């Protein structure tokens, strides 16, 4: 029986072929089309199809090097497209080697996380405003934006502010969201553990972030964070990405928050705080003090 290839996968293979023939990197193609590099990666993975505008712009870019190239050429099969581009027939991809047996336990939790995403992932999808202490500016609060969206069986997260951006994945496990992201600029890593919520629509999240302070010694730093939903997703991946990017550039730092929020973001901890009965020995954000909340609404726009 012949292998059935989905239209999304087929188009992803064609875009990959075009990039290889024309020696276009993901970053170069993203710059030429004025989109984020992560969007090009998602086209190539087959998780997102280019919008009609971006496919038209890509077609014009190819036509600059392959005279007469039109949108109709994307309907060709891979072999015909290779011939149209003046390339040899692309070789069949070698099958991926099976994962090493001792590598599988590292990702065992992902299976449970994907089951939870299938059940409850939609409750977290949206664009969020985040607040946390600025690592290098005492008393100042960093205002940033976070995009959370389902991509296939997984929960993608983009976390950033004006001038910086991290991207990665969230895993909902045992009522909490475990996140790992990498910085676009220097590949440094940011982790988070957020208090989850079982309501159909989550409105507020909080938890802890572990990150690089971006100071002269790249100091490891942990701090509380507070996320509030500011927009829902439209279902159009590129439109949601563009809206998020516009919001991400809007704010940098602030000192104007309520005293309750400031106390939540700057908790007392350590032996002195414990002795005074006002804090914990370690930096913690237990559920009884969590501000995470949601609403029972099941249908929203």
C-alpha positions as CSV (number, residue, x, y, z in Angstrom):
1,X,0.0,0.0,0.0
2,X,1.5,3.4,-0.9
3,X,2.4,5.8,1.8
4,X,-0.1,8.6,2.2
5,X,1.6,12.0,2.8
6,X,-0.5,14.8,4.3
7,X,-0.7,18.1,2.4
8,X,1.1,19.9,5.3
9,X,3.9,17.4,5.3
10,X,4.2,17.6,1.5
11,X,4.4,21.4,1.4
12,X,7.0,21.3,4.2
13,X,9.2,19.0,2.1
14,X,8.9,21.3,-0.8
15,X,9.8,24.4,1.2
16,X,12.8,22.4,2.6
17,X,13.8,21.5,-1.0
18,X,13.6,25.1,-2.2
19,X,15.7,26.3,0.7
20,X,18.4,23.8,0.0
21,X,18.5,24.4,-3.7
22,X,18.6,28.2,-3.2
23,X,21.0,27.9,-0.2
24,X,18.6,29.8,2.1
25,X,19.0,29.4,5.8
26,X,16.1,29.6,8.1
27,X,17.3,32.9,9.4
28,X,17.8,34.3,5.9
29,X,14.4,33.2,4.7
30,X,12.7,34.6,7.8
31,X,14.5,37.9,7.2
32,X,13.5,38.0,3.5
33,X,9.8,37.3,4.4
34,X,9.7,39.5,7.5
35,X,8.6,36.6,9.8
36,X,10.1,35.1,12.9
37,X,12.6,32.3,12.4
38,X,10.5,30.1,14.6
39,X,7.7,30.4,12.0
40,X,9.9,29.1,9.3
41,X,10.8,26.2,11.6
42,X,7.2,25.4,12.0
43,X,6.6,25.4,8.3
44,X,9.5,22.9,7.9
45,X,8.1,20.7,10.6
46,X,4.7,20.6,9.0
47,X,2.9,21.9,12.1
48,X,1.9,25.2,10.4
49,X,1.1,26.0,6.7
50,X,2.2,29.4,5.4
51,X,-0.6,31.9,5.0
52,X,-1.6,32.8,1.4
53,X,0.4,36.1,1.8
54,X,3.6,34.4,3.0
55,X,3.3,31.7,0.4
56,X,3.0,34.4,-2.3
57,X,6.0,36.3,-0.9
58,X,8.0,33.0,-0.9
59,X,6.9,32.4,-4.5
60,X,8.1,35.9,-5.5
61,X,11.4,35.2,-3.7
62,X,11.9,31.9,-5.6
63,X,10.9,33.6,-8.9
64,X,13.8,36.1,-8.5
65,X,16.2,33.1,-9.0
66,X,14.0,30.8,-11.0
67,X,12.3,32.8,-13.7
68,X,8.7,32.0,-14.3
69,X,8.2,30.3,-11.0
70,X,4.5,30.7,-9.9
71,X,2.2,29.5,-7.1
72,X,1.1,26.6,-9.4
73,X,4.6,25.1,-9.1
74,X,3.9,24.3,-5.4
75,X,1.2,21.8,-6.7
76,X,3.9,19.7,-8.4
77,X,5.2,16.6,-6.7
78,X,8.6,16.7,-5.1
79,X,10.4,15.2,-8.1
80,X,8.8,17.6,-10.6
81,X,9.6,20.6,-8.3
82,X,13.2,19.5,-8.1
83,X,13.4,19.4,-11.9
84,X,11.7,22.9,-12.1
85,X,14.4,24.2,-9.7
86,X,17.1,22.6,-11.8
87,X,18.1,20.1,-9.1
88,X,18.5,16.4,-9.2
89,X,15.7,14.2,-7.8
90,X,15.9,14.4,-4.1
91,X,17.2,11.3,-2.4
92,X,14.8,9.5,-0.1
93,X,15.5,10.3,3.5
94,X,17.2,7.6,5.5
95,X,15.0,6.2,8.3
96,X,15.8,7.7,11.7
97,X,17.7,5.3,14.0
98,X,15.7,4.0,16.9
99,X,16.3,5.9,20.2
100,X,18.8,4.4,22.5
101,X,17.1,2.3,25.2
102,X,18.7,4.3,28.0
103,X,17.4,7.6,26.5
104,X,13.7,6.8,26.8
105,X,13.3,7.2,30.6
106,X,14.3,10.8,30.3
107,X,11.1,11.5,28.3
108,X,8.8,9.2,30.1
109,X,6.9,12.1,31.7
110,X,6.2,13.5,28.3
111,X,3.7,10.7,27.6
112,X,1.6,11.7,30.7
113,X,2.0,15.4,29.8
114,X,0.6,14.8,26.4
115,X,-2.4,13.0,27.8
116,X,-3.0,16.0,30.1
117,X,-2.6,18.4,27.2
118,X,-5.2,16.5,25.2
119,X,-7.6,16.7,28.1
120,X,-6.9,20.2,29.4
121,X,-4.4,22.0,27.2
122,X,-6.9,24.4,25.7
123,X,-7.4,26.0,29.1
124,X,-3.9,27.4,29.0
125,X,-3.8,28.6,25.4
126,X,-3.6,32.4,25.1
127,X,-1.3,35.5,25.4
128,X,-0.3,36.4,28.9
129,X,1.3,39.3,30.6
130,X,4.0,38.3,33.0
131,X,5.5,40.1,36.0
132,X,8.7,39.1,37.9
133,X,11.6,40.8,39.6
134,X,14.2,42.3,37.3
135,X,17.4,40.4,38.1
136,X,19.8,43.3,37.7
137,X,17.6,46.2,38.9
138,X,16.7,46.0,42.7
139,X,13.1,46.7,43.3
140,X,12.2,46.9,39.6
141,X,9.7,44.5,38.1
142,X,10.1,43.1,34.6
143,X,7.0,43.2,32.5
144,X,7.0,40.6,29.7
145,X,4.6,38.6,27.6
146,X,4.1,34.9,27.1
147,X,2.4,33.0,24.3
148,X,1.0,29.5,25.1
149,X,-0.4,27.4,22.3
150,X,-1.0,23.7,21.4
151,X,1.2,22.5,18.6
152,X,0.2,18.9,17.7
153,X,0.3,16.9,21.0
154,X,2.5,19.4,22.8
155,X,2.2,22.8,24.5
156,X,4.5,25.5,23.0
157,X,5.6,28.5,25.1
158,X,7.3,31.7,24.0
159,X,8.4,33.9,26.9
160,X,10.0,37.3,26.3
161,X,10.1,41.1,26.5
162,X,11.5,44.0,24.5
163,X,14.8,42.8,23.2
164,X,14.8,39.2,24.3
165,X,12.8,36.1,23.5
166,X,12.8,32.5,24.8
167,X,11.0,29.6,23.2
168,X,10.3,26.0,24.4
169,X,7.7,23.7,25.8
170,X,5.4,23.3,28.8
171,X,4.6,19.9,30.3
172,X,1.5,19.7,32.6
173,X,2.3,17.1,35.2
174,X,0.4,16.4,38.5
175,X,-1.3,19.8,38.5
176,X,1.8,21.9,37.6
177,X,3.3,23.2,34.4
178,X,7.0,22.4,33.9
179,X,8.7,24.5,31.3
180,X,12.0,24.6,29.5
181,X,12.9,27.4,27.1
182,X,16.0,28.6,25.2
183,X,17.0,32.1,24.5
184,X,17.0,33.0,20.8
185,X,20.1,35.2,21.2
186,X,22.5,33.1,23.1
187,X,20.9,29.7,23.6
188,X,20.9,30.1,27.4
189,X,18.1,28.2,29.1
190,X,15.1,29.3,31.3
191,X,13.1,27.0,33.4
192,X,9.7,27.5,35.1
193,X,7.3,25.6,37.4
194,X,3.8,27.1,37.4
195,X,0.9,26.2,39.6
196,X,-1.7,24.8,37.3
197,X,-5.5,25.1,37.4
198,X,-8.3,22.6,36.7
199,X,-10.8,25.2,35.6
200,X,-11.9,25.1,31.9
201,X,-10.4,28.6,31.3
202,X,-7.3,29.6,33.3
203,X,-7.1,33.3,33.9
204,X,-4.0,33.7,36.2
205,X,-0.9,31.6,36.7
206,X,2.0,31.9,39.1
207,X,5.1,30.0,40.0
208,X,8.8,30.1,40.0
209,X,11.3,30.9,37.2
210,X,15.0,29.8,37.1
211,X,17.1,31.7,34.7
212,X,20.4,33.4,33.9
213,X,20.5,36.9,35.4
214,X,22.3,38.3,32.3
215,X,24.9,40.0,34.5
216,X,28.6,39.9,34.1
217,X,28.9,36.4,35.6
218,X,25.6,34.9,34.2
219,X,24.4,34.3,37.8
220,X,21.8,31.5,38.2
221,X,18.7,33.2,39.6
222,X,15.3,32.0,40.9
223,X,12.3,34.2,41.4
224,X,8.4,34.2,41.6
225,X,6.4,35.1,38.6
226,X,2.8,36.1,38.0
227,X,1.0,35.6,34.6
228,X,-2.3,37.2,33.7
229,X,-4.2,36.4,30.5
230,X,-4.5,39.4,28.2
231,X,-5.8,37.8,24.9
232,X,-7.2,34.6,23.6
233,X,-5.8,32.9,20.4
234,X,-7.6,33.3,17.1
235,X,-6.7,29.8,15.8
236,X,-4.6,31.4,13.0
237,X,-1.1,30.6,14.0
238,X,0.7,33.4,12.1
239,X,-1.8,36.0,13.2
240,X,-1.5,35.0,16.8
241,X,2.3,35.0,16.5
242,X,2.3,38.5,15.0
243,X,-0.1,39.8,17.8
244,X,2.2,38.3,20.4
245,X,5.3,39.8,18.9
246,X,3.7,43.3,18.9
247,X,2.8,42.9,22.6
248,X,6.2,41.5,23.5
249,X,7.9,44.8,22.3
250,X,5.5,47.0,24.3
251,X,6.8,46.8,27.8
252,X,10.2,46.4,29.6
253,X,10.1,47.3,33.3
254,X,7.8,48.9,35.8
255,X,7.5,49.9,39.4
256,X,3.8,50.4,39.4
257,X,2.0,47.4,40.8
258,X,-0.2,46.9,43.8
259,X,1.3,46.2,47.2
260,X,-0.2,42.7,47.1
261,X,1.5,41.9,43.8
262,X,4.8,43.3,45.0
263,X,4.6,41.2,48.2
264,X,3.9,38.2,46.0
265,X,6.9,38.8,43.8
266,X,9.3,39.8,46.6
267,X,8.7,37.2,49.3
268,X,10.9,37.0,52.4
269,X,12.8,33.8,52.7
270,X,15.7,32.4,54.7
271,X,16.5,31.7,58.4
272,X,15.6,35.2,59.5
273,X,12.2,35.2,57.8
274,X,11.4,31.8,59.3
275,X,12.5,33.0,62.8
276,X,10.2,36.1,62.4
277,X,7.3,33.9,61.2
278,X,7.0,35.8,57.9
279,X,8.5,33.6,55.3
280,X,10.0,30.2,54.3
281,X,13.5,28.8,54.7
282,X,13.6,28.3,50.9
283,X,12.0,30.2,48.0
284,X,8.7,28.5,47.6
285,X,5.3,29.2,46.2
286,X,2.9,26.6,47.7
287,X,-0.6,26.2,46.4
288,X,-2.3,27.8,49.5
289,X,-0.5,31.1,48.6
290,X,-1.0,30.7,44.9
291,X,-2.9,33.3,42.9
292,X,-3.6,30.9,40.1
293,X,-7.3,30.9,39.1
294,X,-9.7,30.2,36.3
295,X,-13.3,30.5,35.3
296,X,-16.0,27.9,34.5
297,X,-16.7,29.3,31.0
298,X,-16.3,26.6,28.4
299,X,-17.1,28.6,25.3
300,X,-15.2,31.9,24.8
301,X,-14.0,34.1,21.9
